Every structure is written in C-alpha cells, then in structure tokens.
Amino acid sequence: MEQNNQAILQDQLLNKAIEENKPVTVYLTRGNRITGYVKSFDRFCILLEVNGEEQLIFKHAVSTVVPHK
C-alpha cells in the first residue's frame, strides 16, 4: 500500500473519532493501552484527552487504534 493511502486511512479513522466524539483505545508498541478522545493529530502525533488531561502520543509508538462503538 502506498504511503499516501496509509495516511488517508489514518486520517479517516481519526477524523471520524473527532467528529463523532467517540473514544478510542490506542495500543502502544510496548503493550500499554490508553483510552481517550482524539482532540487533534498530525503526521507524527495524536493528541488524546484522557480523564480531562491531554496526552501527546507519537505515532511511531502506536501499534493499533481501536475506535469504540
């Protein structure tokens, strides 16, 4: 898959989470998981709100993002 297509898929999933104000669980490469609301993102990081606090997560540390239903 091309790099542009990967970016489009990421953008779609993260934008939908923002638009619908639904939580996501982000699994990190070290096995940790963080659940919160996506507030913003760019090419390199995702800004999550977790328990009223903002956390900046760098995408290179992310293995999986799971949107909640």
CHARMM internal coordinates of N, CA and C (Angstrom, degrees):
IC EDIT
DIST 1 N 1 CA 1.4439
DIST 1 CA 1 C 1.5223
ANGL 1 N 1 CA 1 C 108.99
DIST 1 C 2 N 1.3140
ANGL 1 CA 1 C 2 N 116.05
DIHE 1 N 1 CA 1 C 2 N 139.26
DIST 2 N 2 CA 1.4537
ANGL 1 C 2 N 2 CA 120.51
DIHE 1 CA 1 C 2 N 2 CA -179.67
DIST 2 CA 2 C 1.5184
ANGL 2 N 2 CA 2 C 111.55
DIHE 1 C 2 N 2 CA 2 C -68.55
DIST 2 C 3 N 1.3145
ANGL 2 CA 2 C 3 N 115.44
DIHE 2 N 2 CA 2 C 3 N 155.29
DIST 3 N 3 CA 1.4636
ANGL 2 C 3 N 3 CA 120.20
DIHE 2 CA 2 C 3 N 3 CA 179.31
DIST 3 CA 3 C 1.5276
ANGL 3 N 3 CA 3 C 110.96
DIHE 2 C 3 N 3 CA 3 C -62.63
DIST 3 C 4 N 1.3329
ANGL 3 CA 3 C 4 N 118.30
DIHE 3 N 3 CA 3 C 4 N -37.72
DIST 4 N 4 CA 1.4673
ANGL 3 C 4 N 4 CA 121.00
DIHE 3 CA 3 C 4 N 4 CA 178.65
DIST 4 CA 4 C 1.5124
ANGL 4 N 4 CA 4 C 111.62
DIHE 3 C 4 N 4 CA 4 C -63.31
DIST 4 C 5 N 1.3356
ANGL 4 CA 4 C 5 N 117.54
DIHE 4 N 4 CA 4 C 5 N -41.02
DIST 5 N 5 CA 1.4586
ANGL 4 C 5 N 5 CA 120.87
DIHE 4 CA 4 C 5 N 5 CA 178.55
DIST 5 CA 5 C 1.5172
ANGL 5 N 5 CA 5 C 111.10
DIHE 4 C 5 N 5 CA 5 C -64.38
DIST 5 C 6 N 1.3221
ANGL 5 CA 5 C 6 N 117.90
DIHE 5 N 5 CA 5 C 6 N -38.34
DIST 6 N 6 CA 1.4632
ANGL 5 C 6 N 6 CA 121.41
DIHE 5 CA 5 C 6 N 6 CA 177.87
DIST 6 CA 6 C 1.5196
ANGL 6 N 6 CA 6 C 110.20
DIHE 5 C 6 N 6 CA 6 C -63.12
DIST 6 C 7 N 1.3209
ANGL 6 CA 6 C 7 N 116.53
DIHE 6 N 6 CA 6 C 7 N -42.48
DIST 7 N 7 CA 1.4626
ANGL 6 C 7 N 7 CA 120.58
DIHE 6 CA 6 C 7 N 7 CA 179.72
DIST 7 CA 7 C 1.5207
ANGL 7 N 7 CA 7 C 110.27
DIHE 6 C 7 N 7 CA 7 C -64.33
DIST 7 C 8 N 1.3186
ANGL 7 CA 7 C 8 N 117.59
DIHE 7 N 7 CA 7 C 8 N -39.47
DIST 8 N 8 CA 1.4619
ANGL 7 C 8 N 8 CA 121.25
DIHE 7 CA 7 C 8 N 8 CA 179.40
DIST 8 CA 8 C 1.5220
ANGL 8 N 8 CA 8 C 110.28
DIHE 7 C 8 N 8 CA 8 C -64.26
DIST 8 C 9 N 1.3208
ANGL 8 CA 8 C 9 N 118.63
DIHE 8 N 8 CA 8 C 9 N -42.38
DIST 9 N 9 CA 1.4627
ANGL 8 C 9 N 9 CA 121.41
DIHE 8 CA 8 C 9 N 9 CA 178.47
DIST 9 CA 9 C 1.5230
ANGL 9 N 9 CA 9 C 110.93
DIHE 8 C 9 N 9 CA 9 C -63.32
DIST 9 C 10 N 1.3130
ANGL 9 CA 9 C 10 N 116.76
DIHE 9 N 9 CA 9 C 10 N -44.29
DIST 10 N 10 CA 1.4678
ANGL 9 C 10 N 10 CA 120.54
DIHE 9 CA 9 C 10 N 10 CA 177.49
DIST 10 CA 10 C 1.5214
ANGL 10 N 10 CA 10 C 110.19
DIHE 9 C 10 N 10 CA 10 C -59.83
DIST 10 C 11 N 1.3186
ANGL 10 CA 10 C 11 N 115.47
DIHE 10 N 10 CA 10 C 11 N -47.93
DIST 11 N 11 CA 1.4646
ANGL 10 C 11 N 11 CA 120.16
DIHE 10 CA 10 C 11 N 11 CA -178.24
DIST 11 CA 11 C 1.5224
ANGL 11 N 11 CA 11 C 111.25
DIHE 10 C 11 N 11 CA 11 C -60.17
DIST 11 C 12 N 1.3294
ANGL 11 CA 11 C 12 N 117.16
DIHE 11 N 11 CA 11 C 12 N -42.70
DIST 12 N 12 CA 1.4620
ANGL 11 C 12 N 12 CA 120.67
DIHE 11 CA 11 C 12 N 12 CA -179.42
DIST 12 CA 12 C 1.5201
ANGL 12 N 12 CA 12 C 111.24
DIHE 11 C 12 N 12 CA 12 C -61.38
DIST 12 C 13 N 1.3147
ANGL 12 CA 12 C 13 N 116.95
DIHE 12 N 12 CA 12 C 13 N -47.97
DIST 13 N 13 CA 1.4625
ANGL 12 C 13 N 13 CA 120.70
DIHE 12 CA 12 C 13 N 13 CA -178.43
DIST 13 CA 13 C 1.5248
ANGL 13 N 13 CA 13 C 111.04
DIHE 12 C 13 N 13 CA 13 C -64.04
DIST 13 C 14 N 1.3144
ANGL 13 CA 13 C 14 N 117.26
DIHE 13 N 13 CA 13 C 14 N -46.60
DIST 14 N 14 CA 1.4616
ANGL 13 C 14 N 14 CA 120.78
DIHE 13 CA 13 C 14 N 14 CA -177.60
DIST 14 CA 14 C 1.5303
ANGL 14 N 14 CA 14 C 111.57
DIHE 13 C 14 N 14 CA 14 C -69.71
DIST 14 C 15 N 1.3316
ANGL 14 CA 14 C 15 N 117.70
DIHE 14 N 14 CA 14 C 15 N -39.38
DIST 15 N 15 CA 1.4674
ANGL 14 C 15 N 15 CA 120.47
DIHE 14 CA 14 C 15 N 15 CA 176.92
DIST 15 CA 15 C 1.5238
ANGL 15 N 15 CA 15 C 111.62
DIHE 14 C 15 N 15 CA 15 C -63.32
DIST 15 C 16 N 1.3222
ANGL 15 CA 15 C 16 N 117.12
DIHE 15 N 15 CA 15 C 16 N -40.01
DIST 16 N 16 CA 1.4653
ANGL 15 C 16 N 16 CA 120.74
DIHE 15 CA 15 C 16 N 16 CA 178.44
DIST 16 CA 16 C 1.5296
ANGL 16 N 16 CA 16 C 110.47
DIHE 15 C 16 N 16 CA 16 C -63.36
DIST 16 C 17 N 1.3206
ANGL 16 CA 16 C 17 N 117.31
DIHE 16 N 16 CA 16 C 17 N -40.98
DIST 17 N 17 CA 1.4657
ANGL 16 C 17 N 17 CA 121.07
DIHE 16 CA 16 C 17 N 17 CA 177.94
DIST 17 CA 17 C 1.5285
ANGL 17 N 17 CA 17 C 110.70
DIHE 16 C 17 N 17 CA 17 C -62.28
DIST 17 C 18 N 1.3292
ANGL 17 CA 17 C 18 N 116.80
DIHE 17 N 17 CA 17 C 18 N -37.91
DIST 18 N 18 CA 1.4680
ANGL 17 C 18 N 18 CA 120.66
DIHE 17 CA 17 C 18 N 18 CA 178.01
DIST 18 CA 18 C 1.5249
ANGL 18 N 18 CA 18 C 110.29
DIHE 17 C 18 N 18 CA 18 C -69.00
DIST 18 C 19 N 1.3356
ANGL 18 CA 18 C 19 N 116.37
DIHE 18 N 18 CA 18 C 19 N -49.90
DIST 19 N 19 CA 1.4660
ANGL 18 C 19 N 19 CA 121.45
DIHE 18 CA 18 C 19 N 19 CA -176.65
DIST 19 CA 19 C 1.5202
ANGL 19 N 19 CA 19 C 112.32
DIHE 18 C 19 N 19 CA 19 C -60.77
DIST 19 C 20 N 1.3275
ANGL 19 CA 19 C 20 N 117.07
DIHE 19 N 19 CA 19 C 20 N -41.16
DIST 20 N 20 CA 1.4633
ANGL 19 C 20 N 20 CA 121.21
DIHE 19 CA 19 C 20 N 20 CA -176.90
DIST 20 CA 20 C 1.5252
ANGL 20 N 20 CA 20 C 112.21
DIHE 19 C 20 N 20 CA 20 C -90.04
DIST 20 C 21 N 1.3283
ANGL 20 CA 20 C 21 N 116.75
DIHE 20 N 20 CA 20 C 21 N -2.25
DIST 21 N 21 CA 1.4665
ANGL 20 C 21 N 21 CA 122.56
DIHE 20 CA 20 C 21 N 21 CA -178.91
DIST 21 CA 21 C 1.5298
ANGL 21 N 21 CA 21 C 111.64
DIHE 20 C 21 N 21 CA 21 C 49.10
DIST 21 C 22 N 1.3313
ANGL 21 CA 21 C 22 N 114.49
DIHE 21 N 21 CA 21 C 22 N 46.07
DIST 22 N 22 CA 1.4652
ANGL 21 C 22 N 22 CA 120.89
DIHE 21 CA 21 C 22 N 22 CA 178.60
DIST 22 CA 22 C 1.5212
ANGL 22 N 22 CA 22 C 109.52
DIHE 21 C 22 N 22 CA 22 C -105.63
DIST 22 C 23 N 1.3247
ANGL 22 CA 22 C 23 N 116.44
DIHE 22 N 22 CA 22 C 23 N 143.88
DIST 23 N 23 CA 1.4645
ANGL 22 C 23 N 23 CA 118.94
DIHE 22 CA 22 C 23 N 23 CA 179.68
DIST 23 CA 23 C 1.5284
ANGL 23 N 23 CA 23 C 111.92
DIHE 22 C 23 N 23 CA 23 C -71.57
DIST 23 C 24 N 1.3064
ANGL 23 CA 23 C 24 N 114.98
DIHE 23 N 23 CA 23 C 24 N 156.30
DIST 24 N 24 CA 1.4626
ANGL 23 C 24 N 24 CA 122.56
DIHE 23 CA 23 C 24 N 24 CA 173.71
DIST 24 CA 24 C 1.5216
ANGL 24 N 24 CA 24 C 107.91
DIHE 23 C 24 N 24 CA 24 C -128.51
DIST 24 C 25 N 1.3170
ANGL 24 CA 24 C 25 N 115.21
DIHE 24 N 24 CA 24 C 25 N 153.85
DIST 25 N 25 CA 1.4595
ANGL 24 C 25 N 25 CA 120.21
DIHE 24 CA 24 C 25 N 25 CA 170.00
DIST 25 CA 25 C 1.5173
ANGL 25 N 25 CA 25 C 107.34
DIHE 24 C 25 N 25 CA 25 C -108.75
DIST 25 C 26 N 1.3208
ANGL 25 CA 25 C 26 N 115.72
DIHE 25 N 25 CA 25 C 26 N 124.76
DIST 26 N 26 CA 1.4607
ANGL 25 C 26 N 26 CA 122.44
DIHE 25 CA 25 C 26 N 26 CA 179.32
DIST 26 CA 26 C 1.5229
ANGL 26 N 26 CA 26 C 107.33
DIHE 25 C 26 N 26 CA 26 C -104.96
DIST 26 C 27 N 1.3228
ANGL 26 CA 26 C 27 N 115.91
DIHE 26 N 26 CA 26 C 27 N 120.85
DIST 27 N 27 CA 1.4643
ANGL 26 C 27 N 27 CA 121.48
DIHE 26 CA 26 C 27 N 27 CA 176.27
DIST 27 CA 27 C 1.5212
ANGL 27 N 27 CA 27 C 107.66
DIHE 26 C 27 N 27 CA 27 C -97.23
DIST 27 C 28 N 1.3139
ANGL 27 CA 27 C 28 N 115.39
DIHE 27 N 27 CA 27 C 28 N 129.14
DIST 28 N 28 CA 1.4564
ANGL 27 C 28 N 28 CA 120.65
DIHE 27 CA 27 C 28 N 28 CA -179.15
DIST 28 CA 28 C 1.5287
ANGL 28 N 28 CA 28 C 110.67
DIHE 27 C 28 N 28 CA 28 C -93.71
DIST 28 C 29 N 1.3096
ANGL 28 CA 28 C 29 N 115.99
DIHE 28 N 28 CA 28 C 29 N 161.30
DIST 29 N 29 CA 1.4645
ANGL 28 C 29 N 29 CA 120.58
DIHE 28 CA 28 C 29 N 29 CA -176.88
DIST 29 CA 29 C 1.5226
ANGL 29 N 29 CA 29 C 112.32
DIHE 28 C 29 N 29 CA 29 C -63.60
DIST 29 C 30 N 1.3210
ANGL 29 CA 29 C 30 N 117.93
DIHE 29 N 29 CA 29 C 30 N -22.14
DIST 30 N 30 CA 1.4718
ANGL 29 C 30 N 30 CA 121.46
DIHE 29 CA 29 C 30 N 30 CA 178.72
DIST 30 CA 30 C 1.5245
ANGL 30 N 30 CA 30 C 112.34
DIHE 29 C 30 N 30 CA 30 C -86.14
DIST 30 C 31 N 1.3441
ANGL 30 CA 30 C 31 N 116.99
DIHE 30 N 30 CA 30 C 31 N -1.01
DIST 31 N 31 CA 1.4547
ANGL 30 C 31 N 31 CA 120.37
DIHE 30 CA 30 C 31 N 31 CA 177.50
DIST 31 CA 31 C 1.5166
ANGL 31 N 31 CA 31 C 114.81
DIHE 30 C 31 N 31 CA 31 C 100.95
DIST 31 C 32 N 1.3309
ANGL 31 CA 31 C 32 N 118.04
DIHE 31 N 31 CA 31 C 32 N -11.70
DIST 32 N 32 CA 1.4598
ANGL 31 C 32 N 32 CA 120.85
DIHE 31 CA 31 C 32 N 32 CA 177.47
DIST 32 CA 32 C 1.5235
ANGL 32 N 32 CA 32 C 109.43
DIHE 31 C 32 N 32 CA 32 C -68.81
DIST 32 C 33 N 1.3298
ANGL 32 CA 32 C 33 N 115.65
DIHE 32 N 32 CA 32 C 33 N 156.69
DIST 33 N 33 CA 1.4583
ANGL 32 C 33 N 33 CA 118.69
DIHE 32 CA 32 C 33 N 33 CA 172.44
DIST 33 CA 33 C 1.5165
ANGL 33 N 33 CA 33 C 108.80
DIHE 32 C 33 N 33 CA 33 C -132.29
DIST 33 C 34 N 1.3218
ANGL 33 CA 33 C 34 N 114.53
DIHE 33 N 33 CA 33 C 34 N 145.49
DIST 34 N 34 CA 1.4565
ANGL 33 C 34 N 34 CA 121.81
DIHE 33 CA 33 C 34 N 34 CA -179.21
DIST 34 CA 34 C 1.5224
ANGL 34 N 34 CA 34 C 107.11
DIHE 33 C 34 N 34 CA 34 C -130.69
DIST 34 C 35 N 1.3308
ANGL 34 CA 34 C 35 N 116.86
DIHE 34 N 34 CA 34 C 35 N 127.72
DIST 35 N 35 CA 1.4574
ANGL 34 C 35 N 35 CA 121.37
DIHE 34 CA 34 C 35 N 35 CA 178.09
DIST 35 CA 35 C 1.5159
ANGL 35 N 35 CA 35 C 108.73
DIHE 34 C 35 N 35 CA 35 C -112.49
DIST 35 C 36 N 1.3215
ANGL 35 CA 35 C 36 N 115.61
DIHE 35 N 35 CA 35 C 36 N 130.29
DIST 36 N 36 CA 1.4577
ANGL 35 C 36 N 36 CA 120.30
DIHE 35 CA 35 C 36 N 36 CA 179.57
DIST 36 CA 36 C 1.5131
ANGL 36 N 36 CA 36 C 111.11
DIHE 35 C 36 N 36 CA 36 C -173.61
DIST 36 C 37 N 1.3188
ANGL 36 CA 36 C 37 N 115.09
DIHE 36 N 36 CA 36 C 37 N -168.11
DIST 37 N 37 CA 1.4593
ANGL 36 C 37 N 37 CA 122.43
DIHE 36 CA 36 C 37 N 37 CA -178.06
DIST 37 CA 37 C 1.5224
ANGL 37 N 37 CA 37 C 109.58
DIHE 36 C 37 N 37 CA 37 C -106.96
DIST 37 C 38 N 1.3335
ANGL 37 CA 37 C 38 N 116.32
DIHE 37 N 37 CA 37 C 38 N 131.09
DIST 38 N 38 CA 1.4630
ANGL 37 C 38 N 38 CA 121.10
DIHE 37 CA 37 C 38 N 38 CA 177.91
DIST 38 CA 38 C 1.5268
ANGL 38 N 38 CA 38 C 108.05
DIHE 37 C 38 N 38 CA 38 C -72.39
DIST 38 C 39 N 1.3089
ANGL 38 CA 38 C 39 N 116.62
DIHE 38 N 38 CA 38 C 39 N 122.99
DIST 39 N 39 CA 1.4615
ANGL 38 C 39 N 39 CA 121.77
DIHE 38 CA 38 C 39 N 39 CA 178.50
DIST 39 CA 39 C 1.5202
ANGL 39 N 39 CA 39 C 111.20
DIHE 38 C 39 N 39 CA 39 C -101.04
DIST 39 C 40 N 1.3351
ANGL 39 CA 39 C 40 N 116.49
DIHE 39 N 39 CA 39 C 40 N -32.17
DIST 40 N 40 CA 1.4488
ANGL 39 C 40 N 40 CA 121.56
DIHE 39 CA 39 C 40 N 40 CA -179.27
DIST 40 CA 40 C 1.5262
ANGL 40 N 40 CA 40 C 108.56
DIHE 39 C 40 N 40 CA 40 C -168.79
DIST 40 C 41 N 1.3246
ANGL 40 CA 40 C 41 N 115.79
DIHE 40 N 40 CA 40 C 41 N 167.33
DIST 41 N 41 CA 1.4641
ANGL 40 C 41 N 41 CA 120.79
DIHE 40 CA 40 C 41 N 41 CA 176.81
DIST 41 CA 41 C 1.5127
ANGL 41 N 41 CA 41 C 108.88
DIHE 40 C 41 N 41 CA 41 C -162.07
DIST 41 C 42 N 1.3199
ANGL 41 CA 41 C 42 N 115.04
DIHE 41 N 41 CA 41 C 42 N 161.07
DIST 42 N 42 CA 1.4564
ANGL 41 C 42 N 42 CA 121.50
DIHE 41 CA 41 C 42 N 42 CA 171.89
DIST 42 CA 42 C 1.5243
ANGL 42 N 42 CA 42 C 108.24
DIHE 41 C 42 N 42 CA 42 C -142.97
DIST 42 C 43 N 1.3106
ANGL 42 CA 42 C 43 N 117.26
DIHE 42 N 42 CA 42 C 43 N -163.05
DIST 43 N 43 CA 1.4676
ANGL 42 C 43 N 43 CA 120.47
DIHE 42 CA 42 C 43 N 43 CA -177.62
DIST 43 CA 43 C 1.5126
ANGL 43 N 43 CA 43 C 112.72
DIHE 42 C 43 N 43 CA 43 C -62.27
DIST 43 C 44 N 1.3269
ANGL 43 CA 43 C 44 N 117.37
DIHE 43 N 43 CA 43 C 44 N -27.88
DIST 44 N 44 CA 1.4554
ANGL 43 C 44 N 44 CA 120.67
DIHE 43 CA 43 C 44 N 44 CA -170.00
DIST 44 CA 44 C 1.5229
ANGL 44 N 44 CA 44 C 115.67
DIHE 43 C 44 N 44 CA 44 C -112.19
DIST 44 C 45 N 1.3221
ANGL 44 CA 44 C 45 N 117.98
DIHE 44 N 44 CA 44 C 45 N -19.71
DIST 45 N 45 CA 1.4651
ANGL 44 C 45 N 45 CA 118.59
DIHE 44 CA 44 C 45 N 45 CA -173.47
DIST 45 CA 45 C 1.5260
ANGL 45 N 45 CA 45 C 112.43
DIHE 44 C 45 N 45 CA 45 C -149.14
DIST 45 C 46 N 1.3308
ANGL 45 CA 45 C 46 N 114.45
DIHE 45 N 45 CA 45 C 46 N 165.34
DIST 46 N 46 CA 1.4623
ANGL 45 C 46 N 46 CA 123.48
DIHE 45 CA 45 C 46 N 46 CA 177.16
DIST 46 CA 46 C 1.5261
ANGL 46 N 46 CA 46 C 106.69
DIHE 45 C 46 N 46 CA 46 C -126.43
DIST 46 C 47 N 1.3302
ANGL 46 CA 46 C 47 N 116.26
DIHE 46 N 46 CA 46 C 47 N 131.02
DIST 47 N 47 CA 1.4568
ANGL 46 C 47 N 47 CA 121.16
DIHE 46 CA 46 C 47 N 47 CA 176.24
DIST 47 CA 47 C 1.5235
ANGL 47 N 47 CA 47 C 107.98
DIHE 46 C 47 N 47 CA 47 C -98.98
DIST 47 C 48 N 1.3375
ANGL 47 CA 47 C 48 N 116.12
DIHE 47 N 47 CA 47 C 48 N 115.45
DIST 48 N 48 CA 1.4665
ANGL 47 C 48 N 48 CA 122.43
DIHE 47 CA 47 C 48 N 48 CA -179.82
DIST 48 CA 48 C 1.5161
ANGL 48 N 48 CA 48 C 109.64
DIHE 47 C 48 N 48 CA 48 C -109.75
DIST 48 C 49 N 1.3337
ANGL 48 CA 48 C 49 N 115.75
DIHE 48 N 48 CA 48 C 49 N 143.57
DIST 49 N 49 CA 1.4599
ANGL 48 C 49 N 49 CA 120.74
DIHE 48 CA 48 C 49 N 49 CA 169.18
DIST 49 CA 49 C 1.5162
ANGL 49 N 49 CA 49 C 107.14
DIHE 48 C 49 N 49 CA 49 C -100.31
DIST 49 C 50 N 1.3216
ANGL 49 CA 49 C 50 N 115.82
DIHE 49 N 49 CA 49 C 50 N 119.66
DIST 50 N 50 CA 1.4626
ANGL 49 C 50 N 50 CA 122.77
DIHE 49 CA 49 C 50 N 50 CA -177.30
DIST 50 CA 50 C 1.5267
ANGL 50 N 50 CA 50 C 107.92
DIHE 49 C 50 N 50 CA 50 C -126.06
DIST 50 C 51 N 1.3304
ANGL 50 CA 50 C 51 N 115.99
DIHE 50 N 50 CA 50 C 51 N 115.72
DIST 51 N 51 CA 1.4742
ANGL 50 C 51 N 51 CA 120.98
DIHE 50 CA 50 C 51 N 51 CA -179.53
DIST 51 CA 51 C 1.5266
ANGL 51 N 51 CA 51 C 112.34
DIHE 50 C 51 N 51 CA 51 C 51.27
DIST 51 C 52 N 1.3323
ANGL 51 CA 51 C 52 N 115.80
DIHE 51 N 51 CA 51 C 52 N 42.83
DIST 52 N 52 CA 1.4605
ANGL 51 C 52 N 52 CA 120.75
DIHE 51 CA 51 C 52 N 52 CA 177.65
DIST 52 CA 52 C 1.5152
ANGL 52 N 52 CA 52 C 115.12
DIHE 51 C 52 N 52 CA 52 C 80.28
DIST 52 C 53 N 1.3130
ANGL 52 CA 52 C 53 N 117.83
DIHE 52 N 52 CA 52 C 53 N -2.80
DIST 53 N 53 CA 1.4697
ANGL 52 C 53 N 53 CA 122.87
DIHE 52 CA 52 C 53 N 53 CA 179.76
DIST 53 CA 53 C 1.5255
ANGL 53 N 53 CA 53 C 109.33
DIHE 52 C 53 N 53 CA 53 C -110.68
DIST 53 C 54 N 1.3228
ANGL 53 CA 53 C 54 N 116.93
DIHE 53 N 53 CA 53 C 54 N 145.89
DIST 54 N 54 CA 1.4595
ANGL 53 C 54 N 54 CA 120.76
DIHE 53 CA 53 C 54 N 54 CA 176.60
DIST 54 CA 54 C 1.5225
ANGL 54 N 54 CA 54 C 110.46
DIHE 53 C 54 N 54 CA 54 C -90.10
DIST 54 C 55 N 1.3376
ANGL 54 CA 54 C 55 N 115.05
DIHE 54 N 54 CA 54 C 55 N 137.85
DIST 55 N 55 CA 1.4642
ANGL 54 C 55 N 55 CA 121.12
DIHE 54 CA 54 C 55 N 55 CA 175.64
DIST 55 CA 55 C 1.5211
ANGL 55 N 55 CA 55 C 108.14
DIHE 54 C 55 N 55 CA 55 C -128.38
DIST 55 C 56 N 1.3066
ANGL 55 CA 55 C 56 N 116.23
DIHE 55 N 55 CA 55 C 56 N 129.74
DIST 56 N 56 CA 1.4531
ANGL 55 C 56 N 56 CA 122.54
DIHE 55 CA 55 C 56 N 56 CA 177.65
DIST 56 CA 56 C 1.5213
ANGL 56 N 56 CA 56 C 107.99
DIHE 55 C 56 N 56 CA 56 C -97.45
DIST 56 C 57 N 1.3243
ANGL 56 CA 56 C 57 N 116.08
DIHE 56 N 56 CA 56 C 57 N 118.79
DIST 57 N 57 CA 1.4631
ANGL 56 C 57 N 57 CA 121.63
DIHE 56 CA 56 C 57 N 57 CA -177.23
DIST 57 CA 57 C 1.5232
ANGL 57 N 57 CA 57 C 108.15
DIHE 56 C 57 N 57 CA 57 C -113.79
DIST 57 C 58 N 1.3040
ANGL 57 CA 57 C 58 N 116.28
DIHE 57 N 57 CA 57 C 58 N 126.17
DIST 58 N 58 CA 1.4576
ANGL 57 C 58 N 58 CA 120.01
DIHE 57 CA 57 C 58 N 58 CA 178.57
DIST 58 CA 58 C 1.5225
ANGL 58 N 58 CA 58 C 109.68
DIHE 57 C 58 N 58 CA 58 C -81.78
DIST 58 C 59 N 1.3271
ANGL 58 CA 58 C 59 N 116.16
DIHE 58 N 58 CA 58 C 59 N 132.98
DIST 59 N 59 CA 1.4629
ANGL 58 C 59 N 59 CA 121.51
DIHE 58 CA 58 C 59 N 59 CA -173.95
DIST 59 CA 59 C 1.5240
ANGL 59 N 59 CA 59 C 112.68
DIHE 58 C 59 N 59 CA 59 C -60.32
DIST 59 C 60 N 1.3231
ANGL 59 CA 59 C 60 N 119.06
DIHE 59 N 59 CA 59 C 60 N -29.13
DIST 60 N 60 CA 1.4631
ANGL 59 C 60 N 60 CA 119.32
DIHE 59 CA 59 C 60 N 60 CA -179.54
DIST 60 CA 60 C 1.5296
ANGL 60 N 60 CA 60 C 111.39
DIHE 59 C 60 N 60 CA 60 C -65.15
DIST 60 C 61 N 1.3437
ANGL 60 CA 60 C 61 N 117.26
DIHE 60 N 60 CA 60 C 61 N -16.52
DIST 61 N 61 CA 1.4660
ANGL 60 C 61 N 61 CA 121.62
DIHE 60 CA 60 C 61 N 61 CA 179.31
DIST 61 CA 61 C 1.5311
ANGL 61 N 61 CA 61 C 112.42
DIHE 60 C 61 N 61 CA 61 C -95.39
DIST 61 C 62 N 1.3370
ANGL 61 CA 61 C 62 N 117.32
DIHE 61 N 61 CA 61 C 62 N -1.20
DIST 62 N 62 CA 1.4670
ANGL 61 C 62 N 62 CA 121.93
DIHE 61 CA 61 C 62 N 62 CA -176.22
DIST 62 CA 62 C 1.5224
ANGL 62 N 62 CA 62 C 110.29
DIHE 61 C 62 N 62 CA 62 C -96.36
DIST 62 C 63 N 1.3371
ANGL 62 CA 62 C 63 N 115.50
DIHE 62 N 62 CA 62 C 63 N 133.28
DIST 63 N 63 CA 1.4635
ANGL 62 C 63 N 63 CA 118.90
DIHE 62 CA 62 C 63 N 63 CA 173.55
DIST 63 CA 63 C 1.5231
ANGL 63 N 63 CA 63 C 111.28
DIHE 62 C 63 N 63 CA 63 C -102.69
DIST 63 C 64 N 1.3468
ANGL 63 CA 63 C 64 N 117.88
DIHE 63 N 63 CA 63 C 64 N -36.65
DIST 64 N 64 CA 1.4627
ANGL 63 C 64 N 64 CA 121.53
DIHE 63 CA 63 C 64 N 64 CA -175.22
DIST 64 CA 64 C 1.5194
ANGL 64 N 64 CA 64 C 110.16
DIHE 63 C 64 N 64 CA 64 C -149.59
DIST 64 C 65 N 1.3364
ANGL 64 CA 64 C 65 N 115.88
DIHE 64 N 64 CA 64 C 65 N 144.03
DIST 65 N 65 CA 1.4636
ANGL 64 C 65 N 65 CA 121.66
DIHE 64 CA 64 C 65 N 65 CA 171.59
DIST 65 CA 65 C 1.5218
ANGL 65 N 65 CA 65 C 107.15
DIHE 64 C 65 N 65 CA 65 C -123.17
DIST 65 C 66 N 1.3399
ANGL 65 CA 65 C 66 N 116.18
DIHE 65 N 65 CA 65 C 66 N 124.08
DIST 66 N 66 CA 1.4653
ANGL 65 C 66 N 66 CA 121.27
DIHE 65 CA 65 C 66 N 66 CA -177.89
DIST 66 CA 66 C 1.5250
ANGL 66 N 66 CA 66 C 108.90
DIHE 65 C 66 N 66 CA 66 C -118.51
DIST 66 C 67 N 1.3491
ANGL 66 CA 66 C 67 N 117.30
DIHE 66 N 66 CA 66 C 67 N 113.55
DIST 67 N 67 CA 1.4620
ANGL 66 C 67 N 67 CA 119.29
DIHE 66 CA 66 C 67 N 67 CA 176.32
DIST 67 CA 67 C 1.5274
ANGL 67 N 67 CA 67 C 110.55
DIHE 66 C 67 N 67 CA 67 C -75.50
DIST 67 C 68 N 1.3299
ANGL 67 CA 67 C 68 N 117.05
DIHE 67 N 67 CA 67 C 68 N 143.68
DIST 68 N 68 CA 1.4621
ANGL 67 C 68 N 68 CA 121.46
DIHE 67 CA 67 C 68 N 68 CA 176.78
DIST 68 CA 68 C 1.5174
ANGL 68 N 68 CA 68 C 108.98
DIHE 67 C 68 N 68 CA 68 C -85.72
DIST 68 C 69 N 1.3218
ANGL 68 CA 68 C 69 N 115.88
DIHE 68 N 68 CA 68 C 69 N 154.12
DIST 69 N 69 CA 1.4717
ANGL 68 C 69 N 69 CA 120.42
DIHE 68 CA 68 C 69 N 69 CA 179.13
DIST 69 CA 69 C 1.4926
ANGL 69 N 69 CA 69 C 111.11
DIHE 68 C 69 N 69 CA 69 C -97.34
END
COOR INIT
IC SEED 1 N 1 CA 1 C
IC BUILD
